[in-house]
Amino acid sequence: MPIVVNLDVVLAQRKMRLNTLAELVDITPQNLSVLKTGRAKAIRFDTLEKICAVLECQPGDILAFSSDIKAVKDAADAAGAPA
């Protein structure tokens, strides 16, 4: 899929744990993990809005389009984010 989820990168930059974000956004850690790992098929705009509000970021910080997924993963690794 050419949509890449960079939630792990933003969480690492904010030094926030997934469980903390899940609690603040009022979503189960399991559902948030599905999003973080890129296995989600969709995300509701209201959920994306809450995530962005808590993380003080833009949707584009979390979601990216790339036809070359390997290049995006390599860039995230170079930024020091966990894979």
Protein Blocks (a to p, Z undefined) as FASTA:
>chain_A
ZZdcfklmmmmmnopafklmmmmnopafklmmmmmnopafbdcfklmmmmmmmnopafkl
mpccdfblmlmmmmmmmnopaZZ
